[in-house]
Amino acid sequence: MKPKKLSQYQADIAVGNTSCVQLVNLYLSEIEANQHLNAFLEVYTDEALARAKEVDDRFKSHTQGKLAGLVIGLKDNICFKNHAVSASSKILEGFESLYSATVTERLIAEDAIIIGRLNCDEFAMGASNENSAYGPVLNAADNTRVPGGSSGGAAVAVQAGLCMASLGSDTGGSVRQPASLTGTFGMKPTYGRVSRWGLLAYASSFDQIGPVTNSVEDMALILEVIAGPDGKDATASNRKVDQYSDLTTDNGPKKIAYIADCLEQEGLNPEVRAHTLAAIEALKNDGHTVEAVSFPYLDYMVPCYYVLTTAEASSNLSRYSGLMYGHRSTDAVDLESTFKKSRSEGFGAEVQRRIMTGTFVLGADHYDAYYTKGLKVRRVISDATDKILQDYDFILLPTTPSSAFKIGEKSDDPIAMYLADIFTVQAPLAGIPAISIPTGTAENLPFGLQLMARHFKEKELLSFANRLYKLMEV
C-alpha cells in the first residue's frame, strides 16, 4: 500500500480521523520496531509529542502552517538549537548546536514536527552509509544491502515508514543516490536555492540541502518552504521562490535529452539500461521529443569532483582541531599533539583520506596541476551541460548504475565506491537542480531515473518529474 501524502494526512486531521499526536506515536512505534536499521541516531520522543499537541491545537483553531502534521527527520549535519549534531563523527561527540539551521527554522515556522536526527556517512563523505562512526544503516528492502549515502539514514527513514519525509544534504549525489537505492524521491535544488546556514560544511561550493519524500507533491511543498533568500548565507539566491506545490501547470510537450554515453557505460546494470530505454519510449509515446546527445566528459566528472571537494573539505574540516569544541584527546601533551591525536582519534578513515587528498592537491607543488586544473574542468563540464539545456528542457539519465550493492562489497576499493556517483556528480558540478524518481527495479531492488533542468527551474522539474512518475507507474 502506498504511503499517504501530507495533504491526505492533513485532510484526515481536519475531520478528526486522526491527530498529529497519533501520527507521532505511530512513527515512534515504527522507529522502535526497526531499530536494527540504524537510521536514527537520536529520537526526540517527548519533544515531538509536545510539538504534535501544539500543532493539533492549531488545526482546531484553523491557524496551522503549510507543513502542519509533517513528521520529518533531519540528517545529522543540519543544526537544531540545543540538540546534538555530529555529522556522524566522533570528532563532534557530545556537541550541541547553539543555533538552528535556516531550513530547520523554516520547517518549524510552518508547523512541521521534527522527530529526530538521522545517521549518515561521516561528514557526508560516502556513497553507502558505511562510514558513520555509529555503524552502517541497513537498506529496509534487503538488510544485507547498503542504502546509499551519504544521506542513508534520511532515505531509509522514509523508505521504512519511520517518518513522512526527511532533509538530507547533496554534495555529489548524497540525496539522490540513496533515494534511488531505497525507492524514494530525492532532490538536489539549484546551488543557492536553499540556504546552507546551519549545515555542517563538507564542500561549500557543492553542498545543498534537499528533501527525501514518498511523493513529488510532498517534495514540492517542503522545497517551497525551505527555499529562498537568507541574509545569513551570501550564496543563497535572492530570486523569488515559485509556487512549487502547484504541479498542474506547464504540461505541454517537452524536449528531453538523454546522454548516450551513460547508457553505453561499462558496469551499467542491464536492467537499469533496459528500464531507461523503456522510459525514453514511454516519453516519446506521450508526445515528447527525446533525443540522444553526446557528453564526452563523463570519465572526467568523478576525478574532477573528488579533486575539488577534497580540497574544500581539507579547508572546512581544519576547524575541528580539538581546541574549541568537540573531541580532545586525553593523551595530548602540547599544542601539536592536541591537533594530531584529537583529529586522528576523532576522524574516521574515509574522512582522513579525503582531508589528506585535499591537502595534497592544495599544496604549493600540486596546486596548478590538480586544483586549478580541476576548476577549469568544472567550467568545461558546466558549460557543456548548460549548452545541452539551451536546446532541451531536461536531461534524463539513470540515478545510479545499479540497484543497492552488498554491505562491504566496495569498502576496500575507494575508487569503485567513488564511481557509484558517476551519474549524480554532473548536477552539482554544474550547479543545476536534479531529482531522482523511483520508477524501476533491478535484481528485485529499487532504483531511480534522474532528471536535470536549467538553473532555478525547480517548478518545471518537479512538475515534469511528477508526470514521468505517473507515466512509468505500474
Disulfide bonds with the S-S distance in Angstrom:
none
